[in-house]
Amino acid sequence: MDKSFPSSPTTRVSLAIALAALAGASDSIGFLEHSQLFMSFMSGNTTRLGASVSAFDWPGTVRFGSTITLFCFGAFFGTLLAAWSGRWRLSVLLSVQAILLSSSNLLPDGPEAVPLHAYPVVFALGILNATLQDEDGRSLALTYVTGTVVRFGTGLANMILHKPAPSFWLQAPLWAGLTLGAIAGGFLQKILGSDAFLMPAALAASLAIFSLVTTIMYPGSHHVSNERSPQPDAHPDAPATVR
């Protein structure tokens, strides 16, 4: 059974590349704005957390530990919101992300150990990972590239052995989207500073409006929904959540 969300490959792939670019831009802007703190790359933050603990750098430990925790909570909250939103899932999740990305500048910078200014962005990118699903119901990795590169490499091997998984063909475009987004984010940060986060916010808002209009005009459209899709990464026996 196809558990992808949305069920249209055209819409899903296009959204995935656009959202990967959004994540890459946000991560690049945040990395430059917040002294090399990753907004979405939790592997990098985990390495820096370990280095901070080993150096007895407690402000750094709190800084990276709190960021990882908040990102995880974003994925937690996004998964619940995806299940509760039903057929409005895309428009709701994208709207929340747009609000969070645009509101980061409203908070103070905070001390080094508690980068308040960065937290809304981190939380938004955690939510982002619950937005789309592949054919097996797994959440698409939109904010980090390690799994994408691994799946591309194993997919190449499976092309030789037999044939790759259907999601193999999305891996290279996802990497390209994330990379181009990161490049754009670097330029935007140099020009706009912290206001550069408004650009990813505008992209999320535009996609939210598209999703909302499509859901209203074409209820049940496979471009924004899938009535057989459970929440992301659910048990194989989990019921569909689109209502």
CYANA upper distance limits for C-alpha pairs under 8 A (distance plus 0.5 A):
  1 MET  CA    136 ASP  CA      8.49
  1 MET  CA    228 ARG  CA      8.32
  2 ASP  CA      7 SER  CA      8.13
  2 ASP  CA    135 GLU  CA      5.64
  2 ASP  CA    136 ASP  CA      7.11
  2 ASP  CA    137 GLY  CA      8.32
  2 ASP  CA    228 ARG  CA      7.66
  2 ASP  CA    229 SER  CA      8.07
  3 LYS  CA      7 SER  CA      8.11
  3 LYS  CA    133 GLN  CA      7.88
  3 LYS  CA    134 ASP  CA      7.47
  3 LYS  CA    135 GLU  CA      5.53
  3 LYS  CA    136 ASP  CA      5.92
  3 LYS  CA    137 GLY  CA      5.21
  3 LYS  CA    226 ASN  CA      8.00
  3 LYS  CA    228 ARG  CA      6.42
  3 LYS  CA    229 SER  CA      5.01
  3 LYS  CA    230 PRO  CA      7.41
  4 SER  CA    132 LEU  CA      8.04
  4 SER  CA    133 GLN  CA      5.40
  4 SER  CA    134 ASP  CA      5.04
  4 SER  CA    135 GLU  CA      4.68
  4 SER  CA    136 ASP  CA      6.95
  4 SER  CA    137 GLY  CA      5.96
  4 SER  CA    138 ARG  CA      8.44
  4 SER  CA    226 ASN  CA      7.59
  4 SER  CA    229 SER  CA      6.71
  5 PHE  CA     12 ARG  CA      7.49
  5 PHE  CA    132 LEU  CA      5.89
  5 PHE  CA    133 GLN  CA      5.36
  5 PHE  CA    134 ASP  CA      7.21
  5 PHE  CA    135 GLU  CA      8.31
  5 PHE  CA    137 GLY  CA      8.12
  5 PHE  CA    224 VAL  CA      8.07
  5 PHE  CA    225 SER  CA      6.71
  5 PHE  CA    226 ASN  CA      6.30
  5 PHE  CA    229 SER  CA      6.88
  6 PRO  CA     11 THR  CA      7.66
  6 PRO  CA     12 ARG  CA      6.27
  6 PRO  CA    132 LEU  CA      7.39
  6 PRO  CA    133 GLN  CA      7.85
  6 PRO  CA    222 HIS  CA      6.70
  6 PRO  CA    223 HIS  CA      6.39
  6 PRO  CA    224 VAL  CA      5.60
  6 PRO  CA    225 SER  CA      5.12
  6 PRO  CA    226 ASN  CA      5.94
  7 SER  CA     12 ARG  CA      7.70
  7 SER  CA    222 HIS  CA      5.71
  7 SER  CA    223 HIS  CA      7.00
  7 SER  CA    224 VAL  CA      7.97
  7 SER  CA    225 SER  CA      6.76
  7 SER  CA    226 ASN  CA      5.67
  8 SER  CA     12 ARG  CA      6.55
  8 SER  CA    222 HIS  CA      5.80
  8 SER  CA    223 HIS  CA      5.53
  8 SER  CA    224 VAL  CA      8.20
  9 PRO  CA     13 VAL  CA      6.31
 10 THR  CA     14 SER  CA      6.65
 10 THR  CA    223 HIS  CA      8.33
 11 THR  CA     15 LEU  CA      6.47
 11 THR  CA    223 HIS  CA      6.07
 11 THR  CA    224 VAL  CA      8.06
 12 ARG  CA     16 ALA  CA      6.46
 12 ARG  CA    132 LEU  CA      7.67
 12 ARG  CA    223 HIS  CA      8.09
 13 VAL  CA     17 ILE  CA      6.74
 13 VAL  CA    170 LEU  CA      7.57
 14 SER  CA     18 ALA  CA      6.74
 15 LEU  CA     19 LEU  CA      6.42
 16 ALA  CA     20 ALA  CA      6.47
 16 ALA  CA    132 LEU  CA      7.77
 16 ALA  CA    140 LEU  CA      8.20
 16 ALA  CA    142 LEU  CA      7.28
 16 ALA  CA    174 LEU  CA      7.44
 17 ILE  CA     21 ALA  CA      6.72
 17 ILE  CA    173 PRO  CA      6.99
 17 ILE  CA    174 LEU  CA      5.82
 17 ILE  CA    177 GLY  CA      5.70
 17 ILE  CA    178 LEU  CA      8.08
 18 ALA  CA     22 LEU  CA      6.77
 18 ALA  CA    177 GLY  CA      7.24
 19 LEU  CA     23 ALA  CA      6.62
 19 LEU  CA    128 LEU  CA      8.31
 19 LEU  CA    142 LEU  CA      7.07
 19 LEU  CA    204 ALA  CA      8.31
 20 ALA  CA     24 GLY  CA      6.60
 20 ALA  CA    142 LEU  CA      5.29
 20 ALA  CA    143 THR  CA      6.55
 20 ALA  CA    174 LEU  CA      6.70
 20 ALA  CA    175 TRP  CA      8.32
 20 ALA  CA    177 GLY  CA      5.94
 20 ALA  CA    178 LEU  CA      5.24
 20 ALA  CA    181 GLY  CA      7.82
 21 ALA  CA     25 ALA  CA      6.58
 21 ALA  CA    177 GLY  CA      5.08
 21 ALA  CA    178 LEU  CA      4.98
 21 ALA  CA    179 THR  CA      7.61
 21 ALA  CA    180 LEU  CA      6.89
 21 ALA  CA    181 GLY  CA      4.49
 21 ALA  CA    182 ALA  CA      7.57
 22 LEU  CA     26 SER  CA      6.64
 22 LEU  CA    178 LEU  CA      7.96
 22 LEU  CA    181 GLY  CA      6.56
 22 LEU  CA    200 PRO  CA      5.81
 22 LEU  CA    203 LEU  CA      7.78
 22 LEU  CA    204 ALA  CA      8.26
 23 ALA  CA     27 ASP  CA      6.51
 23 ALA  CA     40 SER  CA      7.76
 23 ALA  CA    125 LEU  CA      7.21
 23 ALA  CA    142 LEU  CA      7.43
 23 ALA  CA    143 THR  CA      5.75
 23 ALA  CA    178 LEU  CA      7.12
 23 ALA  CA    181 GLY  CA      7.61
 23 ALA  CA    182 ALA  CA      8.36
 23 ALA  CA    200 PRO  CA      8.41
 24 GLY  CA     28 SER  CA      6.59
 24 GLY  CA    143 THR  CA      7.37
 24 GLY  CA    177 GLY  CA      8.11
 24 GLY  CA    178 LEU  CA      5.04
 24 GLY  CA    179 THR  CA      6.78
 24 GLY  CA    180 LEU  CA      7.88
 24 GLY  CA    181 GLY  CA      5.06
 24 GLY  CA    182 ALA  CA      4.73
 24 GLY  CA    183 ILE  CA      8.42
 24 GLY  CA    185 GLY  CA      7.67
 25 ALA  CA     29 ILE  CA      6.59
 25 ALA  CA    178 LEU  CA      8.07
 25 ALA  CA    180 LEU  CA      8.45
 25 ALA  CA    181 GLY  CA      4.87
 25 ALA  CA    182 ALA  CA      4.82
 25 ALA  CA    183 ILE  CA      7.53
 25 ALA  CA    184 ALA  CA      6.57
 25 ALA  CA    185 GLY  CA      4.46
 25 ALA  CA    186 GLY  CA      7.72
 25 ALA  CA    200 PRO  CA      7.45
 26 SER  CA     30 GLY  CA      6.50
 26 SER  CA     39 MET  CA      7.47
 26 SER  CA    121 VAL  CA      7.95
 26 SER  CA    182 ALA  CA      7.93
 26 SER  CA    185 GLY  CA      6.97
 26 SER  CA    197 PHE  CA      6.97
 26 SER  CA    200 PRO  CA      7.10
 27 ASP  CA     31 PHE  CA      6.40
 27 ASP  CA     38 PHE  CA      6.43
 27 ASP  CA     39 MET  CA      5.32
 27 ASP  CA     40 SER  CA      6.42
 27 ASP  CA     41 PHE  CA      8.06
 27 ASP  CA    182 ALA  CA      7.39
 27 ASP  CA    185 GLY  CA      8.25
 28 SER  CA     32 LEU  CA      6.83
 28 SER  CA     38 PHE  CA      8.37
 28 SER  CA    182 ALA  CA      5.57
 28 SER  CA    183 ILE  CA      7.98
 28 SER  CA    185 GLY  CA      5.82
 28 SER  CA    186 GLY  CA      6.19
 29 ILE  CA     33 GLU  CA      6.49
 29 ILE  CA    182 ALA  CA      8.35
 29 ILE  CA    185 GLY  CA      5.74
 29 ILE  CA    186 GLY  CA      6.40
 29 ILE  CA    188 LEU  CA      7.94
 29 ILE  CA    189 GLN  CA      5.96
 29 ILE  CA    194 SER  CA      8.04
 29 ILE  CA    196 ALA  CA      7.47
 29 ILE  CA    197 PHE  CA      7.60
 30 GLY  CA     34 HIS  CA      6.12
 30 GLY  CA     36 GLN  CA      8.10
 30 GLY  CA     37 LEU  CA      7.20
 30 GLY  CA     38 PHE  CA      7.02
 30 GLY  CA     39 MET  CA      6.42
 30 GLY  CA    118 ALA  CA      7.52
 31 PHE  CA     35 SER  CA      6.71
 31 PHE  CA     36 GLN  CA      4.88
 31 PHE  CA     37 LEU  CA      5.49
 31 PHE  CA     38 PHE  CA      5.79
 31 PHE  CA     39 MET  CA      7.45
 32 LEU  CA     36 GLN  CA      6.49
 32 LEU  CA     37 LEU  CA      8.42
 32 LEU  CA    186 GLY  CA      8.06
 32 LEU  CA    189 GLN  CA      7.84
 33 GLU  CA    189 GLN  CA      8.09
 33 GLU  CA    193 GLY  CA      7.78
 33 GLU  CA    194 SER  CA      7.11
 34 HIS  CA    115 PRO  CA      8.23
 34 HIS  CA    118 ALA  CA      7.88
 37 LEU  CA     45 ASN  CA      7.55
 37 LEU  CA     64 PHE  CA      8.10
 38 PHE  CA     42 MET  CA      7.49
 38 PHE  CA     44 GLY  CA      7.48
 38 PHE  CA     45 ASN  CA      6.78
 39 MET  CA     67 THR  CA      8.32
 39 MET  CA    118 ALA  CA      7.92
 39 MET  CA    121 VAL  CA      7.18
 39 MET  CA    122 VAL  CA      5.50
 39 MET  CA    125 LEU  CA      7.84
 40 SER  CA     71 PHE  CA      7.90
 40 SER  CA    122 VAL  CA      6.86
 40 SER  CA    125 LEU  CA      6.64
 40 SER  CA    126 GLY  CA      7.78
 40 SER  CA    143 THR  CA      6.19
 40 SER  CA    144 TYR  CA      7.20
 41 PHE  CA     45 ASN  CA      7.16
 41 PHE  CA    143 THR  CA      7.48
 41 PHE  CA    144 TYR  CA      6.18
 42 MET  CA     46 THR  CA      6.36
 42 MET  CA     68 ILE  CA      6.65
 43 SER  CA     47 THR  CA      6.82
 44 GLY  CA     48 ARG  CA      6.82
 45 ASN  CA     49 LEU  CA      6.46
 45 ASN  CA     64 PHE  CA      6.24
 45 ASN  CA     65 GLY  CA      8.45
 45 ASN  CA     67 THR  CA      8.40
 45 ASN  CA     68 ILE  CA      7.56
 46 THR  CA     50 GLY  CA      6.73
 46 THR  CA     64 PHE  CA      7.64
 46 THR  CA     65 GLY  CA      8.24
 46 THR  CA     68 ILE  CA      7.99
 47 THR  CA     51 ALA  CA      6.80
 48 ARG  CA     52 SER  CA      6.53
 48 ARG  CA     64 PHE  CA      7.52
 49 LEU  CA     53 VAL  CA      6.72
 49 LEU  CA     60 GLY  CA      7.49
 49 LEU  CA     61 THR  CA      5.92
 49 LEU  CA     64 PHE  CA      5.94
 49 LEU  CA     65 GLY  CA      6.91
 50 GLY  CA     54 SER  CA      6.70
 50 GLY  CA     61 THR  CA      8.38
 51 ALA  CA     55 ALA  CA      6.72
 52 SER  CA     56 PHE  CA      6.59
 52 SER  CA     57 ASP  CA      5.33
 52 SER  CA     58 TRP  CA      7.42
 52 SER  CA     60 GLY  CA      6.08
 52 SER  CA     61 THR  CA      5.86
 53 VAL  CA     57 ASP  CA      6.44
 53 VAL  CA     58 TRP  CA      7.40
 53 VAL  CA     60 GLY  CA      8.47
 53 VAL  CA     61 THR  CA      6.41
 57 ASP  CA     61 THR  CA      6.65
 58 TRP  CA     62 VAL  CA      6.66
 59 PRO  CA     63 ARG  CA      6.53
 59 PRO  CA    112 GLU  CA      7.18
 59 PRO  CA    113 ALA  CA      4.95
 60 GLY  CA     64 PHE  CA      6.61
 60 GLY  CA    112 GLU  CA      8.16
 60 GLY  CA    113 ALA  CA      6.49
 61 THR  CA     65 GLY  CA      6.25
 61 THR  CA    113 ALA  CA      8.20
 62 VAL  CA     66 SER  CA      6.19
 62 VAL  CA    113 ALA  CA      6.02
 62 VAL  CA    114 VAL  CA      7.61
 63 ARG  CA     67 THR  CA      6.87
 63 ARG  CA    112 GLU  CA      7.46
 63 ARG  CA    113 ALA  CA      4.92
 63 ARG  CA    114 VAL  CA      6.10
 63 ARG  CA    115 PRO  CA      7.46
 64 PHE  CA     68 ILE  CA      6.75
 65 GLY  CA     69 THR  CA      6.69
 66 SER  CA     70 LEU  CA      6.58
 66 SER  CA    114 VAL  CA      8.16
 67 THR  CA     71 PHE  CA      6.67
 67 THR  CA    119 TYR  CA      7.60
 67 THR  CA    122 VAL  CA      7.43
 68 ILE  CA     72 CYS  CA      6.73
 69 THR  CA     73 PHE  CA      6.70
 70 LEU  CA     74 GLY  CA      6.62
 70 LEU  CA    119 TYR  CA      7.84
 70 LEU  CA    122 VAL  CA      7.30
 70 LEU  CA    123 PHE  CA      6.37
 70 LEU  CA    126 GLY  CA      8.30
 71 PHE  CA     75 ALA  CA      7.02
 71 PHE  CA    122 VAL  CA      6.04
 71 PHE  CA    123 PHE  CA      5.73
 71 PHE  CA    125 LEU  CA      7.54
 71 PHE  CA    126 GLY  CA      5.15
 71 PHE  CA    127 ILE  CA      8.45
 72 CYS  CA     76 PHE  CA      6.79
 72 CYS  CA    126 GLY  CA      6.77
 73 PHE  CA     77 PHE  CA      6.48
 73 PHE  CA    123 PHE  CA      7.78
 73 PHE  CA    126 GLY  CA      7.64
 74 GLY  CA     78 GLY  CA      6.35
 74 GLY  CA    122 VAL  CA      8.25
 74 GLY  CA    123 PHE  CA      5.26
 74 GLY  CA    124 ALA  CA      7.07
 74 GLY  CA    125 LEU  CA      7.71
 74 GLY  CA    126 GLY  CA      4.66
 74 GLY  CA    127 ILE  CA      5.19
 75 ALA  CA     79 THR  CA      6.59
 75 ALA  CA    126 GLY  CA      5.04
 75 ALA  CA    127 ILE  CA      5.29
 75 ALA  CA    128 LEU  CA      7.97
 75 ALA  CA    129 ASN  CA      6.89
 75 ALA  CA    130 ALA  CA      6.74
 76 PHE  CA     80 LEU  CA      7.03
 76 PHE  CA    127 ILE  CA      8.10
 77 PHE  CA     81 LEU  CA      6.56
 77 PHE  CA    127 ILE  CA      7.20
 78 GLY  CA     82 ALA  CA      6.44
 78 GLY  CA     93 LEU  CA      7.61
 78 GLY  CA    126 GLY  CA      7.84
 78 GLY  CA    127 ILE  CA      4.86
 78 GLY  CA    128 LEU  CA      7.76
 78 GLY  CA    129 ASN  CA      8.20
 78 GLY  CA    130 ALA  CA      5.93
 78 GLY  CA    131 THR  CA      8.00
 79 THR  CA     83 ALA  CA      6.86
 79 THR  CA    127 ILE  CA      7.97
 79 THR  CA    130 ALA  CA      5.88
 79 THR  CA    231 GLN  CA      6.89
 79 THR  CA    232 PRO  CA      6.83
 80 LEU  CA     84 TRP  CA      6.66
 80 LEU  CA    231 GLN  CA      8.26
 81 LEU  CA     85 SER  CA      6.32
 81 LEU  CA     89 ARG  CA      8.04
 81 LEU  CA     93 LEU  CA      7.75
 82 ALA  CA     86 GLY  CA      7.29
 82 ALA  CA     89 ARG  CA      5.83
 82 ALA  CA     93 LEU  CA      7.60
 82 ALA  CA    130 ALA  CA      7.45
 82 ALA  CA    131 THR  CA      7.64
 82 ALA  CA    231 GLN  CA      6.84
 82 ALA  CA    232 PRO  CA      8.40
 83 ALA  CA     89 ARG  CA      8.20
 83 ALA  CA    230 PRO  CA      7.83
 83 ALA  CA    231 GLN  CA      5.76
 83 ALA  CA    241 THR  CA      5.99
 83 ALA  CA    242 VAL  CA      7.92
 84 TRP  CA     89 ARG  CA      8.48
 84 TRP  CA    241 THR  CA      7.99
 85 SER  CA     89 ARG  CA      5.33
 85 SER  CA     92 VAL  CA      7.44
 85 SER  CA    242 VAL  CA      8.21
 86 GLY  CA    241 THR  CA      6.29
 86 GLY  CA    242 VAL  CA      4.54
 86 GLY  CA    243 ARG  CA      5.46
 87 ARG  CA    215 THR  CA      7.97
 87 ARG  CA    220 GLY  CA      7.76
 87 ARG  CA    224 VAL  CA      8.12
 87 ARG  CA    225 SER  CA      6.30
 87 ARG  CA    226 ASN  CA      8.36
 87 ARG  CA    227 GLU  CA      8.49
 87 ARG  CA    242 VAL  CA      5.55
 87 ARG  CA    243 ARG  CA      6.24
 88 TRP  CA     92 VAL  CA      6.50
 88 TRP  CA    212 LEU  CA      7.76
 88 TRP  CA    215 THR  CA      7.47
 89 ARG  CA     93 LEU  CA      6.50
 89 ARG  CA    131 THR  CA      8.17
 89 ARG  CA    225 SER  CA      8.48
 90 LEU  CA     94 LEU  CA      6.46
 90 LEU  CA    131 THR  CA      7.10
 90 LEU  CA    208 ALA  CA      7.25
 90 LEU  CA    211 SER  CA      6.59
 90 LEU  CA    212 LEU  CA      8.29
 90 LEU  CA    224 VAL  CA      7.25
 91 SER  CA     95 SER  CA      6.40
 91 SER  CA    207 LEU  CA      8.10
 91 SER  CA    208 ALA  CA      4.92
 91 SER  CA    209 ILE  CA      7.29
 91 SER  CA    210 PHE  CA      8.36
 91 SER  CA    211 SER  CA      5.60
 91 SER  CA    212 LEU  CA      5.67
 92 VAL  CA     96 VAL  CA      6.75
 92 VAL  CA    208 ALA  CA      7.73
 93 LEU  CA     97 GLN  CA      6.77
 93 LEU  CA    127 ILE  CA      7.80
 93 LEU  CA    128 LEU  CA      8.01
 93 LEU  CA    131 THR  CA      7.13
 93 LEU  CA    208 ALA  CA      8.40
 94 LEU  CA     98 ALA  CA      6.65
 94 LEU  CA    128 LEU  CA      8.29
 94 LEU  CA    131 THR  CA      8.37
 94 LEU  CA    204 ALA  CA      6.04
 94 LEU  CA    205 ALA  CA      7.11
 94 LEU  CA    207 LEU  CA      7.40
 94 LEU  CA    208 ALA  CA      5.54
 95 SER  CA     99 ILE  CA      6.74
 95 SER  CA    204 ALA  CA      7.34
 95 SER  CA    205 ALA  CA      6.38
 95 SER  CA    208 ALA  CA      6.01
 96 VAL  CA    100 LEU  CA      6.71
 96 VAL  CA    124 ALA  CA      7.94
 97 GLN  CA    101 LEU  CA      6.55
 97 GLN  CA    124 ALA  CA      5.37
 97 GLN  CA    125 LEU  CA      7.98
 97 GLN  CA    127 ILE  CA      7.74
 97 GLN  CA    128 LEU  CA      7.71
 97 GLN  CA    201 ALA  CA      7.71
 97 GLN  CA    204 ALA  CA      7.11
 98 ALA  CA    102 SER  CA      6.62
 98 ALA  CA    124 ALA  CA      8.48
 98 ALA  CA    200 PRO  CA      8.13
 98 ALA  CA    201 ALA  CA      4.91
 98 ALA  CA    202 ALA  CA      7.26
 98 ALA  CA    203 LEU  CA      8.30
 98 ALA  CA    204 ALA  CA      5.59
 98 ALA  CA    205 ALA  CA      5.77
 99 ILE  CA    103 SER  CA      6.51
 99 ILE  CA    201 ALA  CA      7.59
100 LEU  CA    104 SER  CA      6.94
100 LEU  CA    120 PRO  CA      5.66
100 LEU  CA    121 VAL  CA      6.77
100 LEU  CA    123 PHE  CA      8.17
100 LEU  CA    124 ALA  CA      6.41
100 LEU  CA    201 ALA  CA      8.39
101 LEU  CA    120 PRO  CA      6.80
101 LEU  CA    121 VAL  CA      5.74
101 LEU  CA    124 ALA  CA      7.15
101 LEU  CA    197 PHE  CA      6.64
101 LEU  CA    198 LEU  CA      7.26
101 LEU  CA    200 PRO  CA      7.65
101 LEU  CA    201 ALA  CA      5.66
102 SER  CA    197 PHE  CA      6.95
102 SER  CA    198 LEU  CA      5.80
102 SER  CA    201 ALA  CA      5.98
103 SER  CA    107 LEU  CA      7.97
103 SER  CA    120 PRO  CA      7.57
104 SER  CA    117 HIS  CA      5.89
104 SER  CA    118 ALA  CA      7.02
104 SER  CA    119 TYR  CA      7.85
104 SER  CA    120 PRO  CA      5.94
104 SER  CA    121 VAL  CA      7.01
104 SER  CA    197 PHE  CA      8.37
105 ASN  CA    117 HIS  CA      6.77
105 ASN  CA    194 SER  CA      7.51
105 ASN  CA    195 ASP  CA      7.74
106 LEU  CA    117 HIS  CA      8.20
107 LEU  CA    116 LEU  CA      6.81
107 LEU  CA    117 HIS  CA      5.78
108 PRO  CA    116 LEU  CA      6.74
108 PRO  CA    117 HIS  CA      6.22
109 ASP  CA    115 PRO  CA      6.30
109 ASP  CA    116 LEU  CA      6.01
109 ASP  CA    117 HIS  CA      5.23
109 ASP  CA    118 ALA  CA      8.31
110 GLY  CA    114 VAL  CA      6.27
110 GLY  CA    115 PRO  CA      5.65
110 GLY  CA    116 LEU  CA      5.75
110 GLY  CA    117 HIS  CA      7.42
111 PRO  CA    115 PRO  CA      6.66
115 PRO  CA    119 TYR  CA      7.22
116 LEU  CA    120 PRO  CA      8.33
118 ALA  CA    122 VAL  CA      6.86
119 TYR  CA    123 PHE  CA      6.57
120 PRO  CA    124 ALA  CA      6.57
121 VAL  CA    125 LEU  CA      6.74
122 VAL  CA    126 GLY  CA      6.79
123 PHE  CA    127 ILE  CA      6.91
124 ALA  CA    128 LEU  CA      6.70
125 LEU  CA    129 ASN  CA      7.37
125 LEU  CA    143 THR  CA      7.40
126 GLY  CA    130 ALA  CA      8.23
127 ILE  CA    131 THR  CA      7.64
128 LEU  CA    142 LEU  CA      7.75
128 LEU  CA    143 THR  CA      8.14
129 ASN  CA    139 SER  CA      6.78
129 ASN  CA    140 LEU  CA      6.96
129 ASN  CA    141 ALA  CA      6.69
129 ASN  CA    142 LEU  CA      6.45
129 ASN  CA    143 THR  CA      7.42
130 ALA  CA    139 SER  CA      6.31
130 ALA  CA    140 LEU  CA      8.17
130 ALA  CA    232 PRO  CA      6.62
131 THR  CA    139 SER  CA      7.82
131 THR  CA    140 LEU  CA      8.43
132 LEU  CA    139 SER  CA      6.27
132 LEU  CA    140 LEU  CA      6.22
132 LEU  CA    232 PRO  CA      8.26
133 GLN  CA    137 GLY  CA      5.72
133 GLN  CA    138 ARG  CA      5.67
133 GLN  CA    139 SER  CA      4.86
133 GLN  CA    140 LEU  CA      5.78
133 GLN  CA    232 PRO  CA      6.82
134 ASP  CA    138 ARG  CA      5.99
134 ASP  CA    139 SER  CA      6.98
134 ASP  CA    140 LEU  CA      6.71
134 ASP  CA    167 SER  CA      7.35
135 GLU  CA    166 PRO  CA      8.39
135 GLU  CA    167 SER  CA      8.19
137 GLY  CA    229 SER  CA      7.40
137 GLY  CA    230 PRO  CA      7.54
137 GLY  CA    231 GLN  CA      8.11
137 GLY  CA    232 PRO  CA      6.30
137 GLY  CA    233 ASP  CA      6.30
137 GLY  CA    234 ALA  CA      7.62
138 ARG  CA    232 PRO  CA      6.10
138 ARG  CA    233 ASP  CA      5.13
138 ARG  CA    234 ALA  CA      8.24
139 SER  CA    232 PRO  CA      5.69
139 SER  CA    233 ASP  CA      6.52
141 ALA  CA    145 VAL  CA      8.09
141 ALA  CA    147 GLY  CA      7.83
141 ALA  CA    148 THR  CA      7.69
142 LEU  CA    174 LEU  CA      7.80
142 LEU  CA    178 LEU  CA      8.31
143 THR  CA    178 LEU  CA      8.03
144 TYR  CA    148 THR  CA      8.12
144 TYR  CA    178 LEU  CA      8.49
145 VAL  CA    149 VAL  CA      6.66
145 VAL  CA    175 TRP  CA      6.82
145 VAL  CA    178 LEU  CA      8.15
146 THR  CA    150 VAL  CA      6.73
147 GLY  CA    151 ARG  CA      6.51
148 THR  CA    152 PHE  CA      6.63
148 THR  CA    171 GLN  CA      5.90
148 THR  CA    172 ALA  CA      8.15
148 THR  CA    174 LEU  CA      7.89
148 THR  CA    175 TRP  CA      7.26
149 VAL  CA    153 GLY  CA      6.70
149 VAL  CA    171 GLN  CA      7.61
149 VAL  CA    172 ALA  CA      8.36
149 VAL  CA    175 TRP  CA      8.01
150 VAL  CA    154 THR  CA      6.67
151 ARG  CA    155 GLY  CA      6.28
151 ARG  CA    168 PHE  CA      7.12
151 ARG  CA    171 GLN  CA      7.47
152 PHE  CA    156 LEU  CA      6.76
152 PHE  CA    168 PHE  CA      6.53
152 PHE  CA    171 GLN  CA      6.22
152 PHE  CA    172 ALA  CA      7.40
153 GLY  CA    157 ALA  CA      7.07
154 THR  CA    158 ASN  CA      6.69
155 GLY  CA    159 MET  CA      6.68
155 GLY  CA    163 LYS  CA      8.32
155 GLY  CA    164 PRO  CA      5.42
155 GLY  CA    165 ALA  CA      7.42
155 GLY  CA    168 PHE  CA      6.17
156 LEU  CA    160 ILE  CA      7.31
156 LEU  CA    164 PRO  CA      7.68
157 ALA  CA    161 LEU  CA      6.83
157 ALA  CA    164 PRO  CA      8.44
158 ASN  CA    162 HIS  CA      5.98
158 ASN  CA    163 LYS  CA      5.69
158 ASN  CA    164 PRO  CA      5.42
159 MET  CA    163 LYS  CA      4.95
159 MET  CA    164 PRO  CA      5.85
164 PRO  CA    168 PHE  CA      6.63
167 SER  CA    171 GLN  CA      7.58
169 TRP  CA    173 PRO  CA      8.38
170 LEU  CA    174 LEU  CA      6.64
171 GLN  CA    175 TRP  CA      6.78
172 ALA  CA    176 ALA  CA      6.68
173 PRO  CA    177 GLY  CA      6.51
174 LEU  CA    178 LEU  CA      6.67
175 TRP  CA    179 THR  CA      6.55
176 ALA  CA    180 LEU  CA      6.50
177 GLY  CA    181 GLY  CA      6.46
178 LEU  CA    182 ALA  CA      6.65
179 THR  CA    183 ILE  CA      6.82
180 LEU  CA    184 ALA  CA      6.66
181 GLY  CA    185 GLY  CA      6.46
182 ALA  CA    186 GLY  CA      6.73
183 ILE  CA    187 PHE  CA      7.10
184 ALA  CA    188 LEU  CA      6.61
185 GLY  CA    189 GLN  CA      6.54
185 GLY  CA    196 ALA  CA      7.95
186 GLY  CA    190 LYS  CA      6.97
187 PHE  CA    191 ILE  CA      6.92
188 LEU  CA    192 LEU  CA      6.25
188 LEU  CA    193 GLY  CA      7.75
188 LEU  CA    196 ALA  CA      5.96
189 GLN  CA    193 GLY  CA      5.02
189 GLN  CA    194 SER  CA      7.09
189 GLN  CA    195 ASP  CA      8.22
189 GLN  CA    196 ALA  CA      5.93
191 ILE  CA    196 ALA  CA      8.31
192 LEU  CA    196 ALA  CA      5.64
196 ALA  CA    200 PRO  CA      8.29
197 PHE  CA    201 ALA  CA      6.85
198 LEU  CA    202 ALA  CA      6.49
199 MET  CA    203 LEU  CA      6.90
200 PRO  CA    204 ALA  CA      6.73
201 ALA  CA    205 ALA  CA      6.62
202 ALA  CA    206 SER  CA      6.60
203 LEU  CA    207 LEU  CA      6.80
204 ALA  CA    208 ALA  CA      6.59
205 ALA  CA    209 ILE  CA      6.71
206 SER  CA    210 PHE  CA      6.81
207 LEU  CA    211 SER  CA      6.64
208 ALA  CA    212 LEU  CA      6.55
209 ILE  CA    213 VAL  CA      6.56
210 PHE  CA    214 THR  CA      6.59
211 SER  CA    215 THR  CA      6.51
211 SER  CA    224 VAL  CA      6.84
212 LEU  CA    216 ILE  CA      6.73
213 VAL  CA    217 MET  CA      6.52
214 THR  CA    218 TYR  CA      6.04
214 THR  CA    219 PRO  CA      8.05
214 THR  CA    221 SER  CA      8.00
214 THR  CA    223 HIS  CA      8.48
214 THR  CA    224 VAL  CA      7.65
215 THR  CA    219 PRO  CA      5.63
215 THR  CA    220 GLY  CA      7.53
215 THR  CA    221 SER  CA      7.35
215 THR  CA    224 VAL  CA      7.14
220 GLY  CA    224 VAL  CA      8.09
220 GLY  CA    225 SER  CA      6.57
220 GLY  CA    226 ASN  CA      7.93
220 GLY  CA    227 GLU  CA      8.12
221 SER  CA    225 SER  CA      6.43
221 SER  CA    226 ASN  CA      8.40
222 HIS  CA    226 ASN  CA      6.40
225 SER  CA    242 VAL  CA      7.89
226 ASN  CA    242 VAL  CA      7.28
227 GLU  CA    240 ALA  CA      7.03
227 GLU  CA    241 THR  CA      7.91
227 GLU  CA    242 VAL  CA      5.63
227 GLU  CA    243 ARG  CA      7.61
228 ARG  CA    239 PRO  CA      8.43
228 ARG  CA    240 ALA  CA      5.59
228 ARG  CA    241 THR  CA      8.18
228 ARG  CA    242 VAL  CA      7.74
229 SER  CA    239 PRO  CA      8.35
229 SER  CA    240 ALA  CA      5.35
229 SER  CA    241 THR  CA      6.89
229 SER  CA    242 VAL  CA      7.17
230 PRO  CA    234 ALA  CA      7.01
230 PRO  CA    238 ALA  CA      6.78
230 PRO  CA    239 PRO  CA      6.23
230 PRO  CA    240 ALA  CA      4.48
230 PRO  CA    241 THR  CA      5.49
230 PRO  CA    242 VAL  CA      7.84
231 GLN  CA    240 ALA  CA      7.76
231 GLN  CA    241 THR  CA      6.87
234 ALA  CA    238 ALA  CA      6.56
